[in-house]
């Protein structure tokens, strides 16, 4: 198996204070990620007649897999009295996956989906050294190339594998409580 991978990442953020005291901020950002994979599987068998390897085109494949993810995010940061802070936000994501087969046993396949992922953080700073926060975040677990690839993989003679290119991602609700104490050389 030969894999050629090309990736591109872009990220930007902008924060704007909404009041003169600097206690309320509006934050926006965008990011883009693209991963292009060229997978070439050459299946060959040892010929015992002349001790050479013979390629088997029916069990070999050659395909491109591209996945791009566009994220747009926004949040509002509110500083409250007694060093409390609330951060509420939303992240919108668009994911596009494409399979293009040069050689293989499957037709080309495409999939696209949108997700909206909310988040909320409540933070209390007791001092520069001591703080705590409670965080709620919805996160996404995207299926990878192994789960998506519709081409039948014959590389293991005891296990025939193939994926579902239309499978949807898994969304998770994450809750974190953090208590931090930071000093020089000690966390």
C-alpha positions as MATLAB code, in Angstrom:
seq = 'XXXXXXXXXXXXXXXXXXXXXXXXXXXXXXXXXXXXXXXXXXXXXXXXXXXXXXXXXXXXXXXXXXXXXXXXXXXXXXXXXXXXXXXXXXXXXXXXXXXXXXXXXXXXXXXXXXXXXXXXXXXXXXXXXXXXXXXXXXXXXXXXXXXXXXXXXXXXXXXXXXXXXXXXXXXXXXXXXXXXXXXXXXX';
ca = [
       0.000    0.000    0.000;
       1.295    3.439   -0.959;
      -0.307    6.543    0.547;
       0.338   10.072   -0.639;
      -1.159   12.707    1.673;
      -1.445   16.456    1.158;
      -2.954   18.768    3.806;
      -3.891   22.433    3.981;
      -4.930   24.330    7.139;
      -6.070   27.907    7.626;
      -7.227   29.603   10.855;
      -8.266   33.153   11.760;
      -9.686   34.867   14.873;
     -10.959   38.347   15.686;
     -11.924   39.753   19.107;
     -13.739   43.068   19.537;
     -14.520   44.777   22.859;
     -18.164   45.849   23.007;
     -17.873   48.304   25.905;
     -15.384   50.872   27.191;
     -14.505   48.884   30.331;
     -13.381   45.841   28.301;
     -15.642   43.425   30.167;
     -17.682   42.308   27.153;
     -16.061   40.910   24.022;
     -17.429   39.571   20.791;
     -15.246   36.916   19.195;
     -15.477   35.402   15.705;
     -13.273   33.006   13.844;
     -13.023   30.715   10.877;
     -10.887   27.763    9.961;
     -10.517   25.506    6.961;
      -8.854   22.111    6.733;
      -8.402   19.969    3.651;
      -6.817   16.528    3.553;
      -6.220   14.836    0.207;
      -5.200   11.182    0.170;
      -4.087    9.103   -2.812;
      -4.164    5.409   -1.847;
      -2.670    2.735   -4.076;
      -3.023   -0.918   -3.051;
      -1.196   -3.394   -5.263;
      -2.050   -7.024   -4.548;
       0.383   -9.648   -5.747;
       0.882  -13.359   -5.218;
       4.020  -15.469   -5.262;
       4.200  -17.756   -8.293;
       5.891  -20.971   -7.224;
       6.755  -21.830  -10.829;
       9.356  -19.123  -11.242;
       9.474  -17.653   -7.707;
       8.223  -14.234   -8.872;
       5.347  -12.019   -7.759;
       2.335  -11.649  -10.069;
       0.034   -8.649   -9.701;
      -3.691   -9.276   -9.312;
      -5.594   -6.254  -10.680;
      -8.978   -7.546   -9.466;
      -7.825   -7.345   -5.834;
      -5.873   -4.086   -6.231;
      -7.254   -0.570   -5.996;
      -6.248    3.022   -6.629;
      -8.335    5.929   -5.359;
      -8.408    9.515   -4.129;
     -10.083   10.514   -0.867;
     -10.595   14.201   -0.095;
     -12.140   15.623    3.057;
     -12.602   19.338    3.689;
     -13.926   20.959    6.863;
     -15.033   24.576    7.071;
     -15.660   25.930   10.591;
     -17.236   29.264   11.519;
     -17.391   30.162   15.194;
     -18.686   33.002   17.283;
     -18.812   33.666   21.012;
     -19.677   36.310   23.538;
     -17.345   36.784   26.526;
     -18.841   38.577   29.526;
     -16.726   39.622   32.505;
     -18.770   39.775   35.716;
     -17.965   41.249   39.135;
     -15.664   39.320   41.500;
     -13.642   37.898   38.577;
     -16.371   35.672   37.157;
     -16.519   35.205   33.407;
     -19.113   33.610   31.125;
     -18.253   32.504   27.590;
     -21.084   31.332   25.331;
     -20.536   30.316   21.745;
     -21.582   28.382   18.692;
     -19.490   26.633   16.057;
     -20.970   25.800   12.638;
     -19.184   23.151   10.585;
     -19.515   21.916    7.023;
     -17.796   18.637    6.136;
     -17.444   17.313    2.576;
     -15.969   13.873    1.777;
     -15.281   12.528   -1.721;
     -14.021    9.210   -3.071;
     -12.820    8.989   -6.676;
     -11.801    5.501   -7.818;
      -9.269    5.032  -10.604;
      -9.203    1.269  -10.040;
     -11.343   -0.657   -7.591;
     -14.571   -2.508   -7.031;
     -16.769    0.430   -6.009;
     -18.368    3.492   -7.573;
     -17.310    7.041   -6.689;
     -18.986    8.346   -3.529;
     -19.629   11.760   -1.981;
     -21.022   12.872    1.372;
     -21.612   16.269    2.959;
     -23.134   17.313    6.275;
     -23.492   20.347    8.542;
     -23.244   20.442   12.328;
     -23.862   23.165   14.904;
     -21.862   22.751   18.113;
     -22.714   24.948   21.134;
     -20.361   25.655   24.052;
     -20.620   27.366   27.424;
     -17.903   28.157   29.979;
     -18.294   29.604   33.467;
     -14.958   30.660   34.963;
     -13.932   32.063   38.342;
     -10.488   33.529   38.998;
      -9.618   33.624   42.679;
      -6.147   35.027   41.995;
      -3.510   34.925   39.251;
      -2.499   31.511   40.585;
      -5.882   29.940   41.330;
      -8.949   29.516   39.104;
     -11.745   27.103   38.307;
     -14.034   26.616   35.343;
     -17.016   24.547   34.283;
     -17.184   23.837   30.550;
     -19.918   22.370   28.378;
     -18.978   21.611   24.771;
     -20.596   19.600   22.042;
     -17.896   17.903   19.968;
     -17.839   15.874   16.784;
     -16.163   12.551   15.985;
     -15.939   12.274   12.228;
     -15.618    8.851   10.603;
     -12.206    8.303    9.057;
     -11.153    6.831    5.756;
     -11.351    3.247    7.120;
     -15.012    3.681    8.157;
     -15.953    5.550    4.944;
     -14.082    3.662    2.188;
     -16.676    1.677    0.166;
     -13.999   -0.291   -1.692;
     -13.654   -3.899   -0.523;
     -10.270   -4.474    1.127;
      -8.951   -7.967    0.384;
      -5.604   -7.474    2.121;
      -6.580   -9.901    4.913;
      -7.823  -13.239    3.479;
      -9.717  -14.002    6.705;
     -11.535  -10.658    6.985;
     -13.180   -8.754    4.140;
     -13.612   -5.076    5.064;
     -15.401   -2.139    3.517;
     -16.885    1.100    4.811;
     -20.022    3.152    4.367;
     -19.340    6.483    2.604;
     -22.666    7.912    3.836;
     -22.072    7.285    7.549;
     -22.765   10.322    9.717;
     -20.489   11.617   12.492;
     -21.047   11.024   16.194;
     -21.858   14.037   18.353;
     -20.795   14.050   22.006;
     -21.719   16.263   24.943;
     -18.607   16.991   27.024;
     -18.733   18.404   30.552;
     -15.496   19.425   32.254;
     -14.776   20.888   35.653;
     -11.268   22.298   36.036;
      -9.575   23.527   39.175;
      -6.142   25.047   38.524;
      -3.328   26.186   40.762;
      -0.263   27.520   38.966;
       3.053   28.615   40.496;
       6.523   28.839   39.040;
       7.610   25.259   38.243;
       4.373   23.867   39.709;
       0.905   23.278   38.217;
];
